[in-house]
């Protein structure tokens, strides 16, 4: 080990003499190089993800789990890992205002992980952000439906809408579940549920989500109502049934009844389809 260290030192000194630089200059350059590498590791572009160049959930540096700035940098990736969520929970009081400010990022995919983090911590601002994004993408998908992709650019745009929709849908589902059925859980319990699996589904089961949606659409928090109707719009092809997320339940009764009927009909259609399939 000592020999290798001496050889490395000789190499550094040789570079210094050859280039006329001081060891201080070399140390500064090395720090800058490492800083650039760190920055590159957390700045993930949509193109990088599309081309598969970036690992979505790289392992965290165990020595930096208490470094809030480091953990916040990791939230530039669209999918937040249970490991990262678990590391942020002990720092949540300091983290909440900083994570909330990350929702203002211009790249939609860079809002996904902060939104999921806030949701796990029991804050509905993240759910509202993803619900708005999901609404925008649902509208975009509706306007593009039925139109043939006439160019490579149009095809890429449609693929990007689909990809962003997938992230927004998953996070919105998490948020509606977290702030209704999961509202009594501590953040640590939510992370344990996410890690254990299976994926959270809120449309399905014996009532096709009627009970959960009835609760979410009547919730006192407008962010929860916004998340619920965004999911209904996805399921119904863009129909909001006249529901207004900024209005309380009493002003939305007619719309809620229409949504309940829609869920009942959806459930009946699924059961009819299953009954018509031959048994294996």
Phi, psi and omega in degrees: 000317182295321180296316180298322180293319179295318178298319179296320179294318177301320180296317179298315180296323178297319177296321181298313182294323183290322186261354180070029181255157175271162176297328178298318178296317180296319179297319179296317180297322179294321177297319179296319180297316180293323179297319178296320179297318178297317181298317180298328183291337184248350177265102185248123180266160178302319181297320179299316180294319182297326182271001178072023183279341189240135174285126186292320181236071178292152179296147179279154173285111186300331182284351185242019182293340177267001182267104185298320181298320178297315181295322179294325178299324181293341181283005175284345176278150187289333183245125182267136182271154174304325179300316180291318178300317181296325180288329183281331186306313180296341182255016192299324181298320176283329188282326189309308181296326181287320178294320179300320180294336179291343178293348181271003179301146184285328179282119182305322183291336179281355176267346189293307182296316175301320180297317179295321180297313178299320180299313179299324179283359175090017180254134188272356180299323179294319177299316181298319180298315180290326178295318178296317178297318180296320176299315180298317182289325176297317178297318180296319179294322179296317181291333180272344183292140180085349179262123180293143177286106187272355181210164177296324179296319179295321178295316179298320179297318180295319178298322180292320176300316180297319182292314179295322178299321179300314179295314182295321180295314182299316182289324177293319176300315178302316183294316180295318177295315184299322186264007172238272182296329182264012186293335181275355183274144172284157179307322179298323179289325178295316179298318178298322178294318179296321183288324183287323183078179357287175179304145181287124176237131182247358172244117184145195181073195188291334183241010179055034176084008183301315182297314182293317180293324178300321178288315184292319182291341178257004184297150180289337182274118180298335178293323177292318178297321179296318178296319182295315182287333175296320178291322177297320180297322177296314183293331186258006181076030175105001182274127177258359176058023179081009181285135178244114183293339180274002179247149182285172188301320182302328181272357183241012187302316181297318180294319180297322178295320177296320179294319178299316178298319179299315181295321178297315180295322178297317179297316180297321180295320179295315181296321178296318180296318180294322181294333181276350180280138177294145179288140180292000000 
